[in-house]
Amino acid sequence: MATVSVREVQHNLASILRRVEAGEEIEVCRRHTPVARLVPATPAGRTAMDWDGLAAWRKATWGGRGTPGTAVELLVAEGRGEP
């Protein structure tokens, strides 16, 4: 792992960030003491939805009935001013 000083980060942040984006991990030191570590960000991907679990939860919560409340179609129609 590469090490850079706080001063170097202040003067060369753009180039240091390019190195991090390329996958390098960089430790930032103040007076030879590590104070931070720059690592590439992990992409925030979608998580898989457990649809089987959702169906089981709905059945356990609401039984065989639908969810209570006004149907979405009716709320949209009301918002549009439709009869």
C-alpha positions in Angstrom: 0.0 0.0 0.0 1.3 3.4 -1.0 1.8 6.1 1.6 1.4 9.9 1.1 1.5 12.8 3.4 -1.3 15.2 4.2 0.6 17.9 2.4 0.9 15.7 -0.8 -2.8 15.1 -0.7 -3.5 18.8 -0.4 -1.4 19.6 -3.5 -2.1 16.5 -5.6 -5.6 15.4 -4.7 -6.8 14.9 -8.3 -3.9 12.6 -9.2 -4.2 10.6 -6.0 -7.9 10.1 -6.6 -7.1 8.8 -10.1 -4.8 6.2 -8.5 -7.5 5.2 -6.1 -10.1 4.9 -8.9 -7.6 2.6 -10.7 -7.8 0.3 -7.7 -4.8 1.4 -5.5 -5.2 1.8 -1.8 -3.4 4.8 -0.3 -2.6 5.5 3.3 -2.5 9.2 4.3 0.0 10.1 7.1 0.6 13.1 9.3 4.1 13.2 10.7 4.6 9.6 9.7 1.5 8.5 11.6 -1.4 7.0 9.6 -4.5 9.1 9.8 -6.6 7.8 6.9 -6.8 5.2 4.2 -8.2 5.9 0.7 -9.7 2.9 -0.9 -11.8 2.5 -4.1 -15.5 2.8 -3.5 -17.6 -0.3 -4.1 -20.3 0.2 -6.6 -23.8 0.5 -5.0 -25.5 -2.2 -7.0 -29.1 -3.4 -6.6 -29.7 -6.1 -4.2 -31.8 -9.1 -5.2 -35.4 -9.0 -4.0 -36.7 -12.0 -2.2 -40.2 -12.1 -3.9 -41.0 -15.5 -2.3 -40.4 -14.0 1.1 -42.6 -11.0 0.3 -45.5 -13.3 -0.8 -45.1 -15.3 2.4 -45.0 -12.1 4.5 -48.1 -10.7 2.8 -50.0 -13.9 3.4 -48.9 -14.1 7.1 -49.8 -10.4 7.6 -53.0 -10.1 5.7 -54.1 -13.7 5.3 -55.9 -14.3 2.1 -57.2 -10.8 2.0 -55.6 -8.0 -0.1 -53.7 -5.3 1.6 -56.0 -2.8 3.3 -56.5 0.7 1.9 -57.4 2.3 -1.4 -56.2 0.6 -4.5 -53.4 2.4 -6.3 -55.4 2.7 -9.5 -58.1 4.6 -7.7 -55.6 6.9 -6.1 -54.0 7.7 -9.4 -57.4 8.3 -11.1 -58.4 10.6 -8.2 -55.1 12.5 -8.5 -55.8 13.0 -12.2 -59.3 14.2 -11.5 -60.8 11.2 -13.3 -64.2 9.8 -12.2 
